């Protein structure tokens, strides 16, 4: 997820700090790394979305093409 | 013992993030529920090695990851099934399938071993990704602590459509009564087959994302320095990059 070399990463950090401050970078990095892990929990366990979430997100899942993801068809 | 001191990082990392990561990292070196400390540290090492695997890179580029054959470029002394889980989950998680999982657990790994391996894997991913993101060098692998796994399997498991049974919300036995407090989001339940290890990941999520009570309140940002929409935009972007439908 953090590909592209250290120079590119350093530039990204600087841009985030400019936009939301150092505390914002700390939290943005925390969210990104947490979801880098959460995604792997979801995909490696095949945990389905709840019926409620499927219903509530039906319109924008279709609009954003999310239903084309391979894991959308799980199990 | 590794102490998570982020003072060398270019930014001031929150103490609760460092504390949750340190707790999880040290626990990786100890015997778990189904894996020894040595196996768990080997998993962490292989997680770090997997991105450089030539077979994984070829699979990532192929139309189907199951069309590419070959042996992984592995460094850890782990069974082949564990190596395959680590490499595929690290490098191409969006294309894992139930038939693949069923092949793994059929005579190769138990479902408990599989989930514990996944938990150690994602703890490593979370910690390493965070360190890299804030400009801190990767932490030394945890020290291995000798001993046997507990081999404790929770009661009251249910089939909720995932690859493995889970502890349902409101269905935890006495030993896991604290697990969801009281509601268990899907991601929490997904790894609840190994509750002692799952708690380590819940700690990471509480510190790095937010506690479930805040997650369920769409107006809350959990006290973070960025807004809830910003939080969810980052989460969605990462998930899109990983090809994660969930």
Interface residues (C-beta under 8 A of the other chain):
Chain A: X1 X2 X9 X10 X13 X17 X20 X21 X22 X23 X24 X25 X26 X27 X28 X29 X30 X31 X32 X33 X34 X35 X36 X37 X38 X39 X40 X41 X42 X43 X44 X45 X46 X47 X48 X49 X50 X66 X67 X69 X70 X71 X72 X74 X75
Chain B: X10 X11 X12 X13 X14 X17 X85 X89 X90 X93 X94 X95 X96 X97 X98 X101 X115 X118 X121 X122 X123 X125 X126 X127 X129 X130 X132 X133 X134 X135 X160 X161 X162 X163 X164 X166 X186 X187 X189 X190 X191 X201 X204 X205 X207 X208 X209 X224 X225 X226 X230 X231 X234 X235 X238 X239 X241 X242 X243 X244 X245 X246
